[in-house]
Amino acid sequence: DNRIYKNIQMMNKIIINADDFGLNHEVNVAIMELLRSGRIHRTTIMVNMPYAFEAYNMAKKYNMLECVGLHINLTDGIPLSSSIKKTRFCRNGIFDVSQAERGVRLRINTEERNAVREEVQAQFDKFKEMFGYYPKHIDGHRHIHNYFGFLPIIVKIAKACCVESMRIGINLYDKKKASFAKKLCKYILDTYIRPSFKSTDYMGSWLEYLNYFKSPCNVTVEIMVHPTILDGKIVDIIYNHDEEEYYDFDKIRIQ
């Protein structure tokens, strides 16, 4: 839907970030093509995934290293550290997404906190090992940086590593139907992030932008995309609960 780009470049500053760089070969190819063609502005890499080095090498080959930030991952693949493998967040040495997303929105215990701190630091250090410096911008895979059990740990490490910008929580949604608890959590989350890092005024997928962005001029928006290759075409994956919807990226390209 080309409405996503109609007049917004003149009215607002928009940043399109592709998540999941390094997830697999198809995702890497799609993201690099979109970066090279200018249809997205930056991406964030999952340094613990098997295709992370391929992603890095692609970015280096095409002089796109400065476009790459860190996609902190506590839900998929093999951890870089050892302690977290002994926690409920892993099963058989592999991140267990069902456990990582359960019960951490508010708090985690001391053992889990120490293990998460070790793993997040390891991912920052792995990024530095690959790129030669710590990431300038970060976000969380499956929005794990939105969970209050993880957020203080991530913020503290990010500040120590001189991260410049951090993604806020999704705030493009139907506020008329949203519960007070959801609105409060979003407010607390963004209030916690904004004082320490640069951030946009709004964040969401491009569909959420189309449906819920009603702000005046002179604001900033981050649009989150998840590109991959499907049947020879670059598509964006929109995650709707447990289902995936695919949209031809040519229909949402910058005009």
Secondary structure per residue as TSV (DSSP state, phi and psi in degrees):
chain	resnum	aa	ss	phi	psi
A	1	D	-	360.0	112.1
A	2	N	G	-72.2	-5.6
A	3	R	G	-60.4	-24.3
A	4	I	G	-58.6	-30.6
A	5	Y	G	-108.1	-0.5
A	6	K	T	-66.9	109.3
A	7	N	T	71.0	-6.8
A	8	I	H	-71.5	-25.2
A	9	Q	H	-67.8	-30.4
A	10	M	H	-82.9	-27.9
A	11	M	H	-92.9	-38.8
A	12	N	S	-137.4	158.0
A	13	K	E	-88.6	119.2
A	14	I	E	-116.2	135.6
A	15	I	E	-119.2	122.0
A	16	I	E	-104.0	117.0
A	17	N	E	-113.2	129.2
A	18	A	E	-94.6	118.4
A	19	D	E	-79.4	166.1
A	20	D	E	75.1	19.5
A	21	F	E	-57.5	130.1
A	22	G	T	95.6	-3.4
A	23	L	S	-65.8	-48.8
A	24	N	-	-160.2	177.1
A	25	H	H	-64.2	-42.4
A	26	E	H	-63.4	-42.0
A	27	V	H	-64.4	-42.4
A	28	N	H	-60.4	-45.8
A	29	V	H	-62.9	-44.6
A	30	A	H	-62.8	-47.5
A	31	I	H	-64.2	-42.5
A	32	M	H	-65.9	-38.8
A	33	E	H	-63.6	-41.4
A	34	L	H	-68.2	-37.6
A	35	L	H	-64.9	-46.1
A	36	R	H	-66.0	-31.8
A	37	S	T	-89.5	-2.4
A	38	G	T	78.6	13.2
A	39	R	S	-83.2	-16.2
A	40	I	-	-131.7	163.7
A	41	H	-	-103.8	-31.7
A	42	R	E	-159.8	176.7
A	43	T	E	-148.5	167.6
A	44	T	E	-131.0	135.3
A	45	I	E	-102.9	143.2
A	46	M	-	-96.2	97.0
A	47	V	T	-72.6	-12.6
A	48	N	T	-92.6	-0.7
A	49	M	S	-91.6	153.9
A	50	P	T	-60.1	-26.6
A	51	Y	T	-100.1	18.5
A	52	A	H	-66.7	-41.6
A	53	F	H	-69.0	-34.2
A	54	E	H	-61.8	-43.2
A	55	A	H	-61.1	-46.5
A	56	Y	H	-58.8	-46.7
A	57	N	H	-63.6	-36.1
A	58	M	H	-64.2	-46.1
A	59	A	H	-63.2	-38.9
A	60	K	H	-67.1	-42.8
A	61	K	H	-59.2	-39.5
A	62	Y	T	-103.9	18.9
A	63	N	T	55.7	45.2
A	64	M	-	-115.9	15.1
A	65	L	G	-59.4	-36.8
A	66	E	G	-69.8	-12.7
A	67	C	G	-86.2	-4.7
A	68	V	E	-103.6	127.2
A	69	G	E	-115.2	-167.4
A	70	L	E	-105.9	129.7
A	71	H	E	-102.6	93.2
A	72	I	E	-64.4	130.7
A	73	N	-	-129.3	116.7
A	74	L	S	-125.7	21.2
A	75	T	S	-131.2	-16.6
A	76	D	S	-139.5	144.4
A	77	G	S	84.5	-165.3
A	78	I	-	-98.6	128.6
A	79	P	-	-62.8	158.8
A	80	L	S	-88.1	-19.0
A	81	S	S	-111.8	171.8
A	82	S	S	-99.3	-37.3
A	83	S	G	-61.0	-37.3
A	84	I	G	-66.9	-21.4
A	85	K	G	-67.6	-18.5
A	86	K	G	-91.6	-2.6
A	87	T	S	-97.0	174.6
A	88	R	T	-66.8	-11.7
A	89	F	T	-75.9	-9.3
A	90	C	E	-129.8	156.4
A	91	R	E	-139.5	122.4
A	92	N	T	56.9	38.4
A	93	G	T	79.3	6.6
A	94	I	E	-123.3	142.5
A	95	F	E	-55.5	136.5
A	96	D	-	-111.0	104.3
A	97	V	H	-59.7	-35.0
A	98	S	H	-66.1	-33.8
A	99	Q	H	-81.0	-38.7
A	100	A	H	-65.0	-28.1
A	101	E	T	-95.4	4.7
A	102	R	S	-108.4	122.8
A	103	G	S	76.4	11.5
A	104	V	T	-112.5	3.1
A	105	R	T	-67.7	-24.2
A	106	L	T	-113.5	-46.5
A	107	R	-	-157.9	158.9
A	108	I	-	-134.9	160.2
A	109	N	-	-81.2	175.5
A	110	T	H	-62.5	-43.9
A	111	E	H	-60.5	-44.4
A	112	E	H	-65.9	-39.6
A	113	R	H	-61.7	-45.0
A	114	N	H	-64.4	-39.6
A	115	A	H	-68.3	-40.8
A	116	V	H	-65.0	-41.2
A	117	R	H	-59.2	-44.0
A	118	E	H	-62.7	-42.8
A	119	E	H	-70.5	-43.8
A	120	V	H	-63.0	-42.4
A	121	Q	H	-62.2	-39.1
A	122	A	H	-62.1	-37.6
A	123	Q	H	-70.6	-37.4
A	124	F	H	-62.8	-43.8
A	125	D	H	-67.1	-36.3
A	126	K	H	-64.8	-40.8
A	127	F	H	-59.4	-45.3
A	128	K	H	-64.5	-37.9
A	129	E	H	-60.8	-39.3
A	130	M	H	-77.1	-46.5
A	131	F	H	-97.0	-20.3
A	132	G	S	93.0	1.1
A	133	Y	S	-159.9	163.2
A	134	Y	-	-77.7	157.0
A	135	P	-	-64.8	148.0
A	136	K	S	-89.6	-28.1
A	137	H	E	-134.9	146.9
A	138	I	E	-140.3	158.7
A	139	D	E	-154.3	-176.2
A	140	G	E	-121.9	135.0
A	141	H	G	-64.6	132.1
A	142	R	G	57.6	26.8
A	143	H	G	61.8	30.5
A	144	I	G	-65.4	-21.0
A	145	H	G	-74.4	-6.5
A	146	N	G	-84.9	-12.3
A	147	Y	S	-81.9	129.0
A	148	F	T	-66.3	-20.5
A	149	G	T	-69.0	-31.9
A	150	F	T	-97.7	-31.8
A	151	L	H	-54.8	-50.3
A	152	P	H	-60.1	-35.3
A	153	I	H	-65.8	-47.1
A	154	I	H	-64.2	-43.2
A	155	V	H	-62.9	-43.8
A	156	K	H	-62.5	-45.0
A	157	I	H	-67.3	-41.7
A	158	A	H	-61.8	-41.3
A	159	K	H	-64.3	-42.0
A	160	A	H	-64.6	-30.0
A	161	C	T	-92.9	8.7
A	162	C	T	61.5	37.0
A	163	V	-	-64.0	138.2
A	164	E	-	-90.7	-41.9
A	165	S	E	-134.4	148.7
A	166	M	E	-139.9	137.9
A	167	R	-	-67.0	136.1
A	168	I	-	-82.1	177.6
A	169	G	-	-75.8	161.3
A	170	I	-	-61.5	121.3
A	171	N	-	-124.2	15.2
A	172	L	-	-104.1	96.5
A	173	Y	S	-157.2	171.6
A	174	D	-	-75.2	96.1
A	175	K	T	-71.9	-19.4
A	176	K	T	-70.9	-31.2
A	177	K	T	-96.7	-13.9
A	178	A	S	-71.4	145.6
A	179	S	-	-74.8	161.2
A	180	F	H	-61.7	-38.1
A	181	A	H	-62.0	-41.6
A	182	K	H	-64.6	-45.7
A	183	K	H	-62.0	-40.7
A	184	L	H	-64.9	-43.6
A	185	C	H	-62.3	-41.8
A	186	K	H	-62.3	-42.0
A	187	Y	H	-64.2	-46.1
A	188	I	H	-63.6	-43.6
A	189	L	H	-57.6	-52.7
A	190	D	H	-67.3	-35.3
A	191	T	H	-65.8	-30.5
A	192	Y	H	-74.5	-36.5
A	193	I	H	-82.2	-44.8
A	194	R	T	-58.6	-39.1
A	195	P	T	-63.3	-24.6
A	196	S	T	-102.6	-17.3
A	197	F	S	-140.2	154.0
A	198	K	B	-68.2	143.3
A	199	S	-	-154.2	163.3
A	200	T	-	-85.6	166.3
A	201	D	S	-74.3	-33.4
A	202	Y	E	-134.8	154.8
A	203	M	E	-150.6	140.5
A	204	G	E	174.6	178.0
A	205	S	-	-73.0	170.7
A	206	W	H	-68.8	-29.9
A	207	L	H	-67.7	-39.2
A	208	E	H	-66.4	-35.3
A	209	Y	H	-61.5	-47.1
A	210	L	H	-62.0	-39.5
A	211	N	H	-83.6	-30.6
A	212	Y	H	-126.9	-4.6
A	213	F	-	-81.0	116.2
A	214	K	-	-134.9	27.4
A	215	S	-	-87.3	155.7
A	216	P	-	-71.6	-172.4
A	217	C	S	-69.6	173.7
A	218	N	S	63.5	40.5
A	219	V	-	-126.4	166.8
A	220	T	E	-113.0	147.2
A	221	V	E	-136.4	132.8
A	222	E	E	-103.4	126.3
A	223	I	E	-107.0	122.5
A	224	M	E	-94.1	126.5
A	225	V	E	-127.5	158.2
A	226	H	-	-131.1	78.8
A	227	P	E	-76.8	151.3
A	228	T	E	-157.1	176.1
A	229	I	E	-101.9	127.7
A	230	L	E	-138.0	121.2
A	231	D	T	53.1	39.5
A	232	G	T	81.2	0.3
A	233	K	E	-117.3	152.1
A	234	I	E	-82.3	124.0
A	235	V	E	-124.5	158.1
A	236	D	E	-104.8	131.2
A	237	I	E	-92.5	122.2
A	238	I	E	-104.0	121.0
A	239	Y	E	-90.2	117.6
A	240	N	E	-117.6	90.8
A	241	H	T	59.9	-119.2
A	242	D	T	-93.9	3.1
A	243	E	E	-108.3	154.7
A	244	E	E	-116.9	132.9
A	245	E	E	-115.1	140.9
A	246	Y	E	-116.0	135.1
A	247	Y	E	-129.1	131.8
A	248	D	E	-60.7	121.6
A	249	F	G	-66.7	-23.6
A	250	D	G	-62.5	-23.7
A	251	K	G	-83.2	-8.1
A	252	I	G	-125.0	21.8
A	253	R	-	-75.1	156.0
A	254	I	-	-70.3	129.9
A	255	Q	-	-91.3	360.0
